[in-house]
Amino acid sequence: MSYTIKRIELFVRETAPGRIAFKIGSAAKAERRTNPLGHVRLILADDKGREAFGCSGDRLSVRWLDKRPGRDRGMKTRQLVDLIYQAREIYLADPKVSTPFEKWLETHPKIMAIGARAGEEPLTTSLASSLIERALVDAFCRLNGASAFSMLRDDRLGFAAHLADRDLPKMSTNAWLPARPVTTFQVRHTIGPADPMRVADVPAADRINDGLPEAVDDNIRRYGLHYFKIKLGGKVDVDIARMARIWEVLPQDPETVITFDANEAYSDLNVFAEFIERFEKELPGMFQHTTYIEQPLPRALTLDPSTAGMIRKISERKLLLIDEADGSVDAFKRAHAIGYAGTSHKNCKGFFKSLINRVRVVHYTEQGKAAFQSAEDLQNLAIAPLHQDFVTVGMLGLNNCERNGHHLNRGLAFVSPRDKESLARHHTDLYEKRGDEWYVKIRNGIVNCASLQCPGFGVVDEPDWASMEDMRSWTRRRFPA
């Protein structure tokens, strides 16, 4: 059967500033950030004349994608939006589709080449490509009346990792895909550099008093958390001292799991090696509970082969994972050769790319090499971004994921009434109503989302497009050149 993309529309859902201020890395101060959500609406038809919509969404998170100095948020947002529109045109230039993966193999290199010619970071271009890619997967699955997981399991998406990387063997889907999708996840709560450890640390005048947690200990009590991700700042003395304070607050039991994220803060590999040595010596208990450290070095240095000797030595003490350095389809392969064992999944970096990396993990493990994948996304928000990310994480067989959107924002206050009605009908396992608002439901640190295994890619009803703004109009209004 053949398919045709009939049209692709682009929208933005604006959000209010977050309820909690958050600071990352070397940022001057904590901010209550707005999170504009870019959305794609794609209409796909088959050769019998039937049509279905497909959707996707993601934060237009330009400050994480591109950290180069001298490029303000407005400039980066305009350039990202331009890339999304160019990705749209590439898909529409030849709208015929055999399978989503075949279409991705054709379009993704073209989109990445456009970004490279424009001097964009690979992460930025990957987001533009991924938004259209996911909307196509959603429409394709919906038109076939099956969930994304079952379509992948039955080899109906056309996915074959060896076609994207000739170094990978031809591998049957059941060799790397779970027998059934994971639908229960431990929430990994991220602790930022400016986050208060205890409620008592928050001055009375600064308290929000909205009934939601405002400090780490409050989050632990409310949600029953056992998984934590701690942000590092790149200064050894400051990081170690802060880690000691955090360790005093965390539940020190066998169930506690810790990861660290430096967000490229350690620009000197020798300084990072000193950090590892002091961490193990001064906080041995915390060190034992830590599974890996994410993106310690700047992205360019991460993929420098000359660092391999020291990276391998550090990795013998604590596994390392790439994130910001994972901008291209082959980035994990290159990083793994240097000594990094892991890579992060984020839908914004590419759905099929994450599946390829899952195959790599299985292949490397079969060769006796350390390899793993994690799920990272600080502010993944409802509806399409959050749902589709949970579905992908379930395909990857992971049991925990970074989730802070429910903490940094006031539930689903940014979602339209029509969309909330849809969630109330279809996803009461994932959401609950408290007072006048809907929230992600977390019990004993766990979210359940079996309801996302529906025809399509995690979204049941068509989003309320009327509550959103055309992406070009929004960009001109918010970030005029």
C-alpha positions as a printed NumPy array, in Angstrom:
array([[  0.   ,   0.   ,   0.   ],
       [  1.192,   3.515,  -0.732],
       [  0.52 ,   6.688,   1.228],
       [  0.567,  10.398,   0.499],
       [  1.167,  13.33 ,   2.838],
       [ -1.654,  15.737,   2.031],
       [ -0.586,  18.66 ,   4.194],
       [  1.514,  19.683,   7.17 ],
       [  0.531,  22.537,   9.486],
       [  2.615,  24.071,  12.248],
       [  1.374,  25.558,  15.522],
       [  2.6  ,  26.805,  18.895],
       [  0.941,  26.441,  22.269],
       [  2.241,  29.139,  24.605],
       [  2.578,  28.433,  28.321],
       [  2.707,  30.701,  31.338],
       [  5.985,  31.029,  33.282],
       [  6.651,  27.973,  35.415],
       [  5.524,  27.839,  39.029],
       [  9.074,  27.082,  40.236],
       [ 12.262,  28.906,  39.254],
       [ 14.975,  26.589,  37.935],
       [ 18.676,  27.055,  37.198],
       [ 20.926,  25.   ,  34.929],
       [ 24.717,  25.02 ,  34.838],
       [ 26.345,  28.432,  34.613],
       [ 23.097,  30.385,  34.21 ],
       [ 23.241,  33.606,  36.199],
       [ 20.09 ,  32.906,  38.16 ],
       [ 17.104,  30.623,  38.461],
       [ 14.199,  31.519,  36.175],
       [ 10.5  ,  30.752,  35.953],
       [ 10.652,  29.812,  32.301],
       [  7.946,  29.828,  29.676],
       [  7.782,  26.716,  27.539],
       [  6.362,  27.353,  24.068],
       [  5.344,  24.02 ,  22.605],
       [  5.805,  23.619,  18.861],
       [  3.234,  21.285,  17.273],
       [  2.823,  19.555,  13.925],
       [ -0.46 ,  18.499,  12.33 ],
       [  0.058,  16.123,   9.397],
       [ -2.671,  14.617,   7.198],
       [ -1.851,  11.254,   5.586],
       [ -3.954,   9.434,   2.982],
       [ -3.675,   5.87 ,   1.699],
       [ -4.309,   4.656,  -1.837],
       [ -7.891,   3.792,  -0.898],
       [ -8.659,   7.427,  -0.149],
       [ -8.786,   7.103,   3.64 ],
       [ -7.178,   9.892,   5.676],
       [ -5.869,  10.261,   9.233],
       [ -4.215,  13.031,  11.177],
       [ -0.861,  12.704,  12.856],
       [  0.54 ,  15.037,  15.495],
       [  3.722,  15.715,  17.41 ],
       [  5.006,  18.362,  19.744],
       [  8.049,  19.554,  21.62 ],
       [  9.339,  22.51 ,  23.569],
       [ 11.13 ,  25.041,  21.39 ],
       [ 14.013,  24.752,  23.851],
       [ 16.65 ,  26.769,  22.033],
       [ 18.823,  27.485,  25.065],
       [ 19.636,  23.799,  25.506],
       [ 19.987,  23.075,  21.801],
       [ 22.433,  25.892,  21.087],
       [ 24.627,  27.308,  23.862],
       [ 26.97 ,  29.347,  21.684],
       [ 27.538,  32.889,  23.   ],
       [ 26.31 ,  35.961,  21.162],
       [ 23.121,  34.302,  19.96 ],
       [ 20.071,  35.495,  21.863],
       [ 16.877,  33.525,  22.37 ],
       [ 15.002,  35.423,  19.678],
       [ 17.611,  34.715,  17.026],
       [ 17.826,  31.037,  17.909],
       [ 14.046,  30.642,  17.982],
       [ 13.624,  32.279,  14.567],
       [ 16.302,  30.032,  13.114],
       [ 14.762,  26.91 ,  14.645],
       [ 11.341,  27.817,  13.246],
       [ 12.913,  28.378,   9.821],
       [ 14.416,  24.888,  10.016],
       [ 11.058,  23.354,  10.959],
       [  9.429,  24.987,   7.939],
       [ 12.263,  23.801,   5.687],
       [ 11.845,  20.266,   7.053],
       [  8.151,  20.555,   6.226],
       [  8.952,  21.557,   2.644],
       [ 11.301,  18.6  ,   2.197],
       [  8.556,  16.176,   3.225],
       [  6.003,  17.896,   0.978],
       [  8.34 ,  18.1  ,  -2.035],
       [  7.909,  14.355,  -2.474],
       [  4.82 ,  13.467,  -0.409],
       [  4.72 ,   9.776,  -1.318],
       [  5.368,   7.419,   1.601],
       [  5.997,   3.685,   1.59 ],
       [  6.889,   3.364,   5.284],
       [  7.813,   6.003,   7.874],
       [ 11.355,   4.674,   8.28 ],
       [ 12.017,   4.656,   4.551],
       [ 10.771,   8.244,   4.399],
       [ 13.015,   9.179,   7.323],
       [ 16.058,   7.617,   5.618],
       [ 15.298,   9.807,   2.611],
       [ 14.492,  13.08 ,   4.367],
       [ 16.627,  13.215,   7.509],
       [ 20.016,  13.603,   5.741],
       [ 18.581,  16.382,   3.563],
       [ 17.291,  18.262,   6.612],
       [ 20.574,  17.837,   8.473],
       [ 22.459,  19.139,   5.412],
       [ 20.298,  22.281,   5.388],
       [ 21.134,  22.881,   9.051],
       [ 24.847,  22.306,   8.467],
       [ 24.925,  24.807,   5.588],
       [ 23.173,  27.348,   7.811],
       [ 25.709,  26.82 ,  10.611],
       [ 23.121,  25.379,  12.997],
       [ 23.926,  22.984,  15.813],
       [ 23.043,  19.379,  14.877],
       [ 20.72 ,  19.2  ,  17.898],
       [ 18.686,  22.124,  16.574],
       [ 18.318,  20.571,  13.15 ],
       [ 17.493,  17.186,  14.663],
       [ 14.526,  18.711,  16.491],
       [ 13.174,  20.158,  13.254],
       [ 13.47 ,  16.771,  11.57 ],
       [ 12.038,  14.874,  14.524],
       [  8.844,  16.911,  14.749],
       [  7.772,  15.946,  11.208],
       [  9.046,  12.383,  11.636],
       [  6.904,  11.738,  14.726],
       [  3.788,  13.263,  13.202],
       [  4.188,  10.917,  10.22 ],
       [  4.601,   7.89 ,  12.501],
       [  1.465,   8.912,  14.393],
       [ -0.618,   9.318,  11.219],
       [  0.708,   6.089,   9.691],
       [ -0.158,   4.047,  12.788],
       [ -3.549,   5.727,  13.204],
       [ -4.45 ,   5.061,   9.567],
       [ -3.587,   1.405,  10.111],
       [ -5.577,   1.241,  13.361],
       [ -2.682,   0.057,  15.507],
       [ -0.379,   1.37 ,  18.232],
       [  3.151,   2.475,  17.404],
       [  4.521,  -0.399,  19.496],
       [  2.526,  -3.063,  17.66 ],
       [  3.366,  -1.541,  14.283],
       [  7.058,  -1.652,  15.208],
       [  6.797,  -5.194,  16.602],
       [  5.105,  -6.406,  13.417],
       [  7.728,  -4.731,  11.19 ],
       [  5.146,  -2.418,   9.627],
       [  7.064,   0.843,  10.173],
       [  9.852,  -0.394,   7.901],
       [ 12.47 ,   0.014,  10.627],
       [ 15.829,  -1.654,  10.028],
       [ 18.791,  -0.156,  11.902],
       [ 21.406,  -1.686,   9.599],
       [ 20.091,   0.447,   6.739],
       [ 21.119,   3.554,   8.697],
       [ 24.42 ,   2.149,  10.   ],
       [ 26.214,  -0.5  ,   7.966],
       [ 28.32 ,  -1.425,  10.997],
       [ 25.217,  -2.883,  12.637],
       [ 24.117,  -6.432,  11.87 ],
       [ 20.714,  -7.185,  10.426],
       [ 18.8  ,  -7.874,  13.632],
       [ 15.252,  -9.164,  14.073],
       [ 12.93 ,  -6.868,  15.977],
       [ 12.344,  -9.377,  18.774],
       [ 16.092,  -9.332,  19.488],
       [ 15.927,  -5.795,  20.856],
       [ 12.269,  -4.802,  21.337],
       [ 10.588,  -5.802,  24.638],
       [  7.964,  -8.533,  24.36 ],
       [  5.447,  -5.937,  25.509],
       [  5.748,  -2.178,  25.98 ],
       [  6.847,  -0.884,  29.36 ],
       [  3.974,   1.209,  30.714],
       [  5.07 ,   1.748,  34.325],
       [  7.949,   4.125,  35.007],
       [  9.861,   5.39 ,  37.989],
       [  9.973,   9.176,  37.971],
       [ 13.552,  10.481,  38.142],
       [ 13.327,  13.877,  39.808],
       [ 15.898,  16.475,  38.772],
       [ 17.515,  18.637,  41.457],
       [ 18.799,  21.931,  40.093],
       [ 21.649,  24.067,  41.492],
       [ 19.236,  26.576,  43.053],
       [ 16.655,  24.097,  44.372],
       [ 16.004,  24.274,  48.12 ],
       [ 16.663,  20.996,  49.923],
       [ 14.043,  21.39 ,  52.637],
       [ 10.8  ,  23.289,  52.953],
       [ 12.357,  25.094,  55.914],
       [ 14.984,  26.494,  53.514],
       [ 12.333,  28.459,  51.613],
       [ 11.775,  31.896,  53.173],
       [  8.149,  32.453,  54.098],
       [  7.995,  35.482,  51.804],
       [  9.148,  33.384,  48.824],
       [  6.758,  30.463,  49.249],
       [  4.191,  29.819,  46.542],
       [  1.731,  28.065,  48.853],
       [ -0.17 ,  26.464,  45.971],
       [ -0.421,  23.047,  47.608],
       [  2.401,  21.559,  45.524],
       [  5.951,  20.676,  46.629],
       [  8.459,  23.522,  46.792],
       [ 11.585,  21.706,  48.   ],
       [ 13.326,  18.361,  47.494],
       [ 12.173,  16.835,  50.783],
       [  8.601,  17.893,  49.995],
       [  8.769,  16.188,  46.586],
       [ 10.067,  12.997,  48.186],
       [  7.212,  12.931,  50.692],
       [  4.484,  13.828,  48.185],
       [  5.483,  11.485,  45.378],
       [  7.438,   8.72 ,  47.128],
       [ 10.517,   9.314,  44.984],
       [ 13.54 ,   7.004,  44.837],
       [ 15.151,   8.106,  41.543],
       [ 17.039,  11.404,  41.329],
       [ 19.058,  13.36 ,  38.796],
       [ 21.416,  16.016,  40.159],
       [ 22.716,  18.932,  38.113],
       [ 26.428,  19.806,  38.381],
       [ 27.957,  23.236,  37.889],
       [ 31.517,  22.434,  36.823],
       [ 33.314,  23.685,  39.951],
       [ 34.618,  20.808,  42.022],
       [ 34.488,  22.373,  45.495],
       [ 31.023,  23.835,  44.983],
       [ 29.632,  20.648,  43.441],
       [ 30.998,  18.349,  46.171],
       [ 29.718,  20.583,  48.975],
       [ 26.266,  20.78 ,  47.431],
       [ 26.16 ,  17.035,  46.788],
       [ 26.856,  16.416,  50.478],
       [ 23.842,  18.553,  51.413],
       [ 21.656,  16.722,  48.908],
       [ 22.782,  13.316,  50.192],
       [ 21.559,  14.235,  53.657],
       [ 18.033,  14.737,  52.285],
       [ 17.72 ,  11.761,  49.916],
       [ 16.301,   8.434,  51.154],
       [ 19.411,   6.391,  51.898],
       [ 18.031,   2.949,  51.198],
       [ 18.754,   0.252,  48.574],
       [ 16.01 ,   1.56 ,  46.27 ],
       [ 17.612,   4.988,  45.833],
       [ 19.13 ,   5.543,  42.384],
       [ 21.117,   8.679,  41.482],
       [ 22.398,  10.081,  38.2  ],
       [ 24.331,  13.296,  37.587],
       [ 24.183,  15.754,  34.709],
       [ 26.913,  18.334,  34.115],
       [ 25.317,  19.866,  30.997],
       [ 28.798,  20.365,  29.469],
       [ 29.989,  22.293,  32.547],
       [ 33.414,  20.616,  32.95 ],
       [ 35.431,  22.205,  30.152],
       [ 38.705,  20.699,  31.444],
       [ 38.941,  16.906,  31.419],
       [ 41.577,  16.931,  34.174],
       [ 39.252,  18.909,  36.443],
       [ 36.473,  16.413,  35.778],
       [ 38.847,  13.555,  36.666],
       [ 39.572,  15.374,  39.946],
       [ 35.834,  15.625,  40.567],
       [ 35.402,  11.851,  40.113],
       [ 38.296,  11.128,  42.479],
       [ 36.964,  13.408,  45.201],
       [ 33.382,  12.201,  44.742],
       [ 34.383,   8.592,  45.346],
       [ 36.601,   9.475,  48.302],
       [ 34.441,  12.042,  50.097],
       [ 30.929,  10.72 ,  49.414],
       [ 31.342,   6.94 ,  49.083],
       [ 27.727,   6.148,  49.951],
       [ 26.361,   8.511,  47.331],
       [ 28.944,   7.27 ,  44.842],
       [ 27.689,   3.697,  45.233],
       [ 24.098,   4.765,  44.529],
       [ 25.136,   6.632,  41.357],
       [ 24.63 ,   4.771,  38.079],
       [ 26.134,   7.213,  35.566],
       [ 27.22 ,  10.801,  34.889],
       [ 25.692,  12.581,  31.921],
       [ 27.475,  14.914,  29.501],
       [ 30.378,  16.074,  31.692],
       [ 32.305,  17.784,  28.858],
       [ 31.39 ,  20.287,  26.129],
       [ 29.93 ,  18.567,  23.086],
       [ 32.931,  19.22 ,  20.817],
       [ 35.419,  17.855,  23.347],
       [ 33.206,  14.839,  24.026],
       [ 33.775,  13.434,  20.548],
       [ 37.506,  14.218,  20.458],
       [ 39.329,  10.859,  20.032],
       [ 42.362,  12.224,  21.883],
       [ 40.379,  12.043,  25.146],
       [ 39.808,   8.274,  24.849],
       [ 42.527,   7.179,  27.268],
       [ 41.309,   9.29 ,  30.181],
       [ 37.626,   8.74 ,  29.405],
       [ 38.121,   4.961,  29.548],
       [ 39.9  ,   5.251,  32.896],
       [ 37.117,   7.394,  34.347],
       [ 34.48 ,   5.046,  32.933],
       [ 36.009,   2.164,  34.872],
       [ 34.992,   4.018,  38.035],
       [ 31.669,   5.464,  36.884],
       [ 29.85 ,   5.055,  33.562],
       [ 29.537,   8.133,  31.357],
       [ 26.662,   9.081,  29.059],
       [ 26.339,  11.625,  26.248],
       [ 23.425,  14.007,  25.693],
       [ 24.254,  17.386,  24.128],
       [ 26.988,  15.638,  22.105],
       [ 24.365,  13.297,  20.624],
       [ 23.417,  15.517,  17.704],
       [ 23.937,  13.147,  14.775],
       [ 22.821,   9.609,  13.983],
       [ 26.374,   8.306,  14.423],
       [ 27.262,  10.321,  17.563],
       [ 26.741,   7.444,  20.009],
       [ 28.848,   5.129,  17.858],
       [ 31.675,   7.678,  17.862],
       [ 31.356,   8.357,  21.599],
       [ 31.229,   4.657,  22.443],
       [ 34.504,   4.127,  20.602],
       [ 36.076,   6.762,  22.854],
       [ 34.818,   5.167,  26.081],
       [ 31.317,   6.541,  26.77 ],
       [ 28.994,   3.667,  27.603],
       [ 25.646,   5.405,  27.27 ],
       [ 23.496,   7.779,  25.303],
       [ 20.276,   9.534,  26.192],
       [ 16.941,   9.105,  24.523],
       [ 14.951,  12.239,  23.817],
       [ 12.255,  12.306,  21.167],
       [ 13.456,  15.779,  20.2  ],
       [ 16.697,  14.184,  18.975],
       [ 14.822,  11.725,  16.783],
       [ 12.462,   8.791,  17.276],
       [ 14.149,   6.457,  14.797],
       [ 17.546,   7.602,  16.007],
       [ 16.68 ,   6.37 ,  19.51 ],
       [ 15.618,   3.017,  18.076],
       [ 18.915,   2.772,  16.188],
       [ 20.784,   3.501,  19.406],
       [ 18.754,   0.79 ,  21.16 ],
       [ 19.974,  -1.686,  18.531],
       [ 23.52 ,  -0.428,  19.085],
       [ 23.198,  -1.045,  22.832],
       [ 22.113,  -4.641,  22.219],
       [ 24.868,  -5.168,  19.645],
       [ 27.62 ,  -3.724,  21.845],
       [ 26.392,  -5.706,  24.85 ],
       [ 26.465,  -8.925,  22.835],
       [ 30.115,  -8.104,  22.072],
       [ 30.819,  -7.888,  25.81 ],
       [ 31.074,  -4.093,  25.871],
       [ 29.334,  -1.853,  28.402],
       [ 26.444,  -0.026,  26.739],
       [ 23.147,   1.467,  27.882],
       [ 20.466,   3.994,  27.086],
       [ 18.655,   6.392,  29.401],
       [ 15.549,   8.577,  29.163],
       [ 16.217,  12.251,  29.812],
       [ 13.906,  15.251,  29.392],
       [ 13.614,  17.888,  32.096],
       [ 10.38 ,  19.559,  30.974],
       [  8.423,  17.126,  28.823],
       [  4.873,  18.484,  28.84 ],
       [  1.429,  17.229,  27.852],
       [ -0.123,  16.295,  25.586],
       [  1.71 ,  15.061,  22.478],
       [  5.292,  15.638,  23.733],
       [  4.79 ,  13.784,  27.021],
       [  2.645,  10.97 ,  25.641],
       [  4.878,  10.194,  22.696],
       [  7.995,  10.239,  24.839],
       [  6.483,   7.76 ,  27.305],
       [  5.57 ,   5.492,  24.381],
       [  9.118,   5.608,  23.014],
       [ 10.664,   4.986,  26.439],
       [  8.398,   1.924,  26.708],
       [  9.686,   0.653,  23.359],
       [ 13.262,   1.047,  24.584],
       [ 12.498,  -1.152,  27.596],
       [ 13.502,   1.464,  30.177],
       [ 11.909,   1.525,  33.637],
       [ 12.692,   5.119,  34.677],
       [ 12.842,   8.525,  33.074],
       [ 13.657,  12.09 ,  34.016],
       [ 10.389,  13.923,  34.627],
       [ 10.059,  17.413,  36.128],
       [  7.34 ,  19.062,  34.054],
       [  4.728,  18.281,  36.717],
       [  6.903,  20.013,  39.334],
       [  8.061,  23.069,  37.403],
       [  4.573,  23.833,  36.071],
       [  1.129,  23.918,  37.666],
       [ -0.247,  20.686,  36.296],
       [ -2.065,  21.033,  32.984],
       [ -3.   ,  24.69 ,  33.458],
       [ -1.633,  25.467,  29.97 ],
       [ -3.84 ,  22.854,  28.217],
       [ -7.188,  23.883,  26.722],
       [-10.499,  22.765,  28.309],
       [-11.241,  20.61 ,  25.264],
       [ -7.914,  18.805,  25.569],
       [ -8.459,  18.288,  29.294],
       [-11.799,  16.661,  28.531],
       [-10.006,  14.259,  26.221],
       [ -7.462,  13.377,  28.909],
       [-10.249,  12.815,  31.437],
       [-11.929,  10.344,  29.066],
       [ -8.896,   8.369,  27.973],
       [ -6.007,   8.66 ,  30.436],
       [ -7.122,   8.452,  34.054],
       [ -4.204,   6.127,  34.734],
       [ -1.76 ,   8.929,  33.895],
       [ -3.643,  12.005,  35.171],
       [ -5.782,  12.895,  38.16 ],
       [ -7.825,  15.94 ,  39.053],
       [ -6.995,  17.726,  42.287],
       [ -9.083,  20.758,  43.045],
       [ -9.668,  22.654,  39.819],
       [ -6.692,  21.295,  37.878],
       [ -5.348,  18.083,  36.317],
       [ -1.937,  16.692,  37.277],
       [  0.318,  13.796,  36.377],
       [ -0.555,  10.982,  38.784],
       [  2.488,   9.716,  40.718],
       [  2.209,   6.995,  43.384],
       [  5.265,   5.589,  45.203],
       [  7.441,   7.348,  42.648],
       [  5.698,   5.608,  39.738],
       [  3.564,   6.72 ,  36.805],
       [  1.295,   4.309,  34.94 ],
       [  0.369,   4.995,  31.34 ],
       [ -0.95 ,   1.827,  29.701],
       [ -3.698,   3.967,  28.138],
       [ -1.106,   5.441,  25.757],
       [ -0.983,   2.106,  23.914],
       [ -3.721,   3.238,  21.555],
       [ -3.976,   3.444,  17.768],
       [ -1.383,   5.995,  16.72 ],
       [  1.568,   7.289,  18.704],
       [  0.184,   7.885,  22.197],
       [ -2.487,  10.48 ,  21.361],
       [ -6.149,   9.431,  21.131],
       [ -8.064,  12.555,  20.11 ],
       [ -6.959,  15.228,  17.698],
       [ -5.441,  18.132,  19.654],
       [ -7.366,  21.365,  20.032],
       [ -5.627,  23.242,  17.223],
       [ -7.933,  26.225,  17.639],
       [ -6.34 ,  26.852,  21.054],
       [ -2.915,  27.215,  19.42 ],
       [ -1.328,  29.844,  17.187],
       [  0.168,  29.493,  13.717],
       [  3.914,  28.991,  14.223],
       [  5.011,  31.771,  11.854],
       [  2.56 ,  34.256,  13.355],
       [  3.656,  33.339,  16.87 ],
       [  7.339,  33.772,  15.972],
       [  6.792,  37.199,  14.39 ],
       [  4.763,  38.311,  17.42 ],
       [  7.085,  36.99 ,  20.117],
       [ 10.491,  37.402,  18.45 ],
       [ 10.354,  40.105,  15.762],
       [ 13.596,  40.396,  13.825]])
